[in-house]
Amino acid sequence: MATMADVARSAGVSVATVSHVLNGTRPVLPHTRQAVLDAVDELGYTPNTLARSLVTSRTRSIGLAVSAISNPYFTEILQGVEAGALEHGYSLLIADPHDDPVHERKVVQLLHERRVDGMIVAPSADPRELVAYLARHEVPTVFLDRVVDAAAEVGGDGSGDAGAGADGPRDTGGPTDGPRRFDQVCAENVEPMAELVTHLAALGHRRIGLVAGLPGLSTTAERITGYRQGLTASGLPYDAHLVVHGDSESPGAERATAALLSLAAPPTALVTANNSMTIGTLRALRERGLSVPDDLALCCFDDFAWADLFSPRLTAIAQPSREIGAQAVRVLLDRLAMPDRPTRTLRLPCALVHRTSCGCAETGEYGRPAPRSRSSRPSRSSQSPLSSQSPRSPQSPQSSQSSQSSQSSQSKGTVS
């Protein structure tokens, strides 16, 4: 088996130079680095990771704690983390905290005990134990997707920073109300959600419902903020009865949507705050024989691979999920290289993918919707639930409310 000394002799360099190339501990001239890599390839040299970790106190491994790995959004984030880690010669240890604060604390401790060099964590709705553990042990950590601001660290609502970056990651730096101990990488939430609401309002909707996520998550708080900003920008009042929590899961969203549809004056349009809840909302609408967008317009936060295959095709906010994962790795490696650098929060911009579930016709462009004439709309009796008929323009609030109110007696629910 080839040794590092064999590589050094073959490349005509010192053993120390080979070590610097393989471990990235010091810059090496490009032609020297290439000579070392060629020798490694020719000799089939495999570094002794265990021995190297004993010398350097580094394992070149990253712990990743992300809940709901089965969710396509987090699956794509995982792919971004994995690609970024592999690019820099790091391996991953993965755990699912199940959005449970107690389990979250346990799995993070297990990852730490396996001597990972740093961690990337999507924190739960109550991250106080997690934050206390990571701070006490000074574990280099990047929070992913969900931010933990100084208020949340002492038990606040974790609403985080708000605002949008149009052209790339926005570095919000440290907080204004106290020292932040961890770097964070997430998507913009407020302005994209507001954009969905203002689009629906521009199509004539006056009662726009929101199926929000799990209370306590920063993503939930920020998307509710965006929803309210969209209403304000459109001159619409905020009605607390139109905001229900689907707890970020499909079954919860199905129950929450049923509650909205049971209101005396139900919404004529809905916005769902993540992809799992979109599925639950669609189930609730199908259960009641309601067609999108003929009976109720629908937009969702989170695009996913098959959103374009639904009929109608789903208008959605697409998050840069893989880039979020890759950026988290870069930020963590920056932290490992410079432990004393100021902490930062990166927010990546989202994109509105304009399709037809909002009520615009196939040829419509966002900002210039081209809804079909209501006169060509078939009667409800001729439509199947979530019909594949071409999308129509949204109904007027009055006609939609009276139509859906007649069905509210079919199902009863409680607004959460």
N, C-alpha and C positions, 0 to 999 in steps of 0.2 A: 504493500500500500504506500502510495506516494506521501511524502511529508512536506512540510512547509520549506524545509531546507532544500529538498529536491526541486521545488518550484523556484526557489531563489537561485540555485545553480543554473537551472535551465534558462531563466530569464536574464541572468547576469546581473542580479541585484542582491541587496542584503535581505536577510530574513525580516528585518524591521520594515523594509519597504513593502515586502509581500504582505505583512500584517496590516500596514496602513492602507493598502489597496483593498484588502478583503474586509477590513473592519470600518473603512471610511473615517479613520481617526485623524488623518492629516492629508492635505492636498498633495497629489503626486502628478508629475508631468504626464500629459496625455500619452506620449509614446512609451513611457515607462510603464504606465498603467496597462496599456494594451499588451505589452510584452509579458507582464505578469499574468494577465487573463488568458493569453494564448498558451502559456506554460501550464496554467491550471487545467485548461481544456485538453491539452495534449497528454498530460500525465494522469488525467482523471482524478485530480486531487479533490478530496472532500474535507472541508474544515471540521475539526472536532468541536462541535458547538458547546458541549458540556465543559471541555477543558477551557475553551475560550471564555465561557461565562464565569468560571472560577477566577480567571486572571483579571477580567475586565469588570466583574460584578454586573454584567449585562447578559441577558438571555436572548436578546434580539427577538422578543415576543411581545405581543400586544394583547391585552384582555379586552374583549368586546362584550358588553352586557346590553342587549337589546331585546325588548319584549315583542311578542307577536311577530316572530320571525316568519310565520306563515303569511303575514300580510305582504302583498306585493311591494308596497312602498318600502318596508323595512328590508325585504329581500334584496331590493335594488341597492339600498344603502349598504347592506352587507357586502354586496358585490363590489361596490366602490371602495369600501374599507379593505377588502381582501386584495384587490388589484393594487391599491396604494401601498399596502404593507409588503406585498410580494416585490413590487418595483424597488423597494429600498432594503430588501433582504430580511424582512421580518415575517414571522409566523403569527397565526392568530389562535387564541383560545377563546371560545364562544360560549356564553351562558345566556339563558332566558330568564329574566327576573319576574316574568308574568305580571308586570305592573303592580306587584305586591311589595310594599315597603320593607316588610320583614324578610321576605325571600330575597329581595334586592340586596339588602345588607349582607346576607349570607353568601350569595354567589360572588359578590364583589370581594368579600374576604377570602373566599376560596381561590379566586383568580390572583389576588395579592399574595397568598401563601405559595403559589406556584411561581413566584418571583418574576412576573411579567414586568417589563421595563416601564410600562405605562398603561393607562386604560382609556377606553372610549365608551361612554355610558349614555344611554337614553334614560334619564331619570324618571321615576314614578311621580305620581301626583303629590306625594308627601316625601320629599327627599332628605328630610332633616337627619335621619340616622345615617344615610349614605354620605351626606356632606360631612358630617362629624367624623366618620371613620376615615374618609379620604384625607381630610385636613389633619387629623391627629397623626396619621402615618405618613403624611407628606407624599402621597402617591401622585405622580404626574398624571393628570386626568383632563380629558376633553369631554364636555357634555355635548351630546348630539341631539339634534332635532328639537328638543325641549330645553329651554334655558332655565337657569336657576340664578335669579338676581339676588342682590343682597337682602331684599325684603323676604324672599322665599327662604333664604338660609336661616331666618329667624322665625319662620312660620307664616310668611305672607302668601299671596295667591299665585306667585310665580308668573306674573304677567309679562315680565321681561321688557325688552326694548321694542318700540313700535316704529314703523316707518318703512320706506321702501327704497331699494336700490335698483335702478333700471338697467345698468350696464354690466354689473358684475358684483362679486362679493363686497358687501359694505362692512367695514370694520368700525364697530361702535365703541371700541376701546373699553375702558373701565366704566363702572357705574357712577352715578352722581351722588349716591347716598351711602357710600361706604366701600371698603376694599373688596374686590372680587378675587377669589382665590383660584378660580378655574377658567381655562379657555373654553369657548363655546362656538359651535358651528350649527347653523339652522337655516331654514328658509324664511323669506319674508312671509308674513301672515296677514297683516292688517290691510294693506292696500289691495292685494289680490282679492281678498274677500269683499272689500268695498266695491271693487270693480264688478264682481258678479251681481251684487245687489243693485248697483246703478244701471247695469244692463237690463235687468228684469224690470226695473222701474221705468226705463225708457221705452219698454215694450207695452207699458200701460198698466202694469200690476201695482196695486196699492196695498195689498195684504201679502207680504212676503214672509214665509216662515223659515226658521233656521233649526235644523237638527244638529245641535252642538255636541262636542265630544265630552270626555270624562271631566267632571269638575276638578279643578286643582292643577290640571296640566296647563303649562304656559301656552301651548298651541290652542287650547280651548278658549282661554281668556283673550288671547290676541285675535282669534277669528270672530269672537263675539264683538270685540271692539271694532273690527273692520265692518261687521254687519251693521252696527249702529252708525258708524261713519257713513256707510253707503246710504242708509235711510236719511240721515241728515242732509247729505249732499243732494238727495233727490226730493227734499222737502216733505218727507214722510215721517209721521210720528212713530216713536218706539212703543211697541205693545208687548209687554212681558209674556203674555199668553201665547205669542207666536214663536217663542224661543223654548225649545225642549231639549233635554239632554239624552242622547242615544248612547252615552258612555263609551263612545269610540268603537262599538261593536255592532254587528249586524242585528242580533236579536233585540238589543236595546233600541236601535234605530227603528225597528219594525214597530215596537210598542210606542215609541215617541211619536212616530208618524201617525199611528192610529189615534193618538190623543189629539193631534192637530186637526185631523179630519173630523173629529167628533165635536169640535167647537161649533157654537151656534153660527159664527161667521168664520168659516175655515179659510185658510190662505188660498190664493189662486196660483201661487208659485212657491217652490221650496228650494232651499240651498242646503246641501248636506256637507258636513265639515270633514269627512274623510271617505276613502273608497269603501271601506267595510260597511259604513253606515249607508252609503248609497245603495248597496245591495239590499239591506234591510228595508229601506224606504221603498224601493221598487217592489219588494214582496208585499208590503202593506198596501200599495196602490193596486197591485194585481188582485189582491184578496177582495178589494172593494169594487173591482171592475172598472177602475179609472184608467184612462188613457193619457199618456204623456206624448205631446204637450197639449192635446185637445182639451182635456179636463183640468190639467194642472201642469204648469211648466216646471222644469227641474234643471238645476245646475249643481255641480259638485266641486268640492275642493279635493284635489287628488285625481290626476289622470291615471289610467292604468291600461294595460295592454289591450284588453278587450272592450274598452269604452267605445271604440269606434265600430264595434260589431253589434252593439245593441240597436234596437229599432224603437224609437229614434236614437240616433247617435248622440252620445252624451257631451254636452258643453261642460268643460272642466278646467280647473286650474292645475297645470302641470308643475310639479316641484322637481328641481334638479337633484333627484335622490342619489344617483351614483356620484355626482360631483360633491354632494354633501359628505358622503362617506370618504371620498378621496381627500377632500380638504381637511377633514378631521384628522386623518393620518398625518398630513403635512404639518398641521398645527401642533400635533403631539410631538412629532420629531423635532420641530423647532423648539418646543419646550424642553425636550431631553437635551438638546444641544446647548441651550441657554436657559438654565433653570431660573435665573433671576430676571428674565425679560418681563416687561409689563404684560398682564393678562389681556386678552382681547376676545371680542365676540364678532364672528363673521356671519353676515346674513346674505344668503344668495337669492337673487331675483327669481320669481316664478313667471310662467307664461300662461295666458288665457288661450285655451284651445277651443275655438268657436265652432260648434257643430249645430245640431238641430233640436235637442231636447228643451232648449229655452223657448222654442216657438218660432224661430226664424227658419225660413225655407233653405233648402240645400244650397241655393246660389247666393244666399245672403252673406255679407261680410260683416265682421264685428265692427260696430260703430255705424254701420249702414244696413241694418237688418232688412230682409225682404220677406216678411210674413205673407203666407198665402191668404187669399180672400176667404173670409168666413162663410161666404155664400156657398162655397163648394164643399164645406165640411159635411161628412156623412152623419146620419143620426147615430146616437149612442148605441141603439139596438143593433146596428150593423157593424159595430166595432168590437174587436176582442180586447181583453185587457192588454195594456202596453202594445197597442195595435201597431202593425207595420205600415199603416196608412201614412201618406206623406204628411209632415208636420204642418200645423195651421198656426194662424196668429192666436195670441192669448185671448181668452174671453174677457169681456169687461168684468171688473170686480163684482158688479151687482149680479150679472147673469151667472157667473161662476159660483158665487156664494149661494145663490138660491138653488142651483143644481146640486151642489155638494151638501147643502143643508138637508136636502131631502133624503140623503143617504146617511146622515149622521146618526139617525135612529137605528141604523143597522149595526153600528159598533159604538161602544162606550169606552172612554179612556180618561185618564187623569193627566193633566198637564203637569210635568215635573218642573 
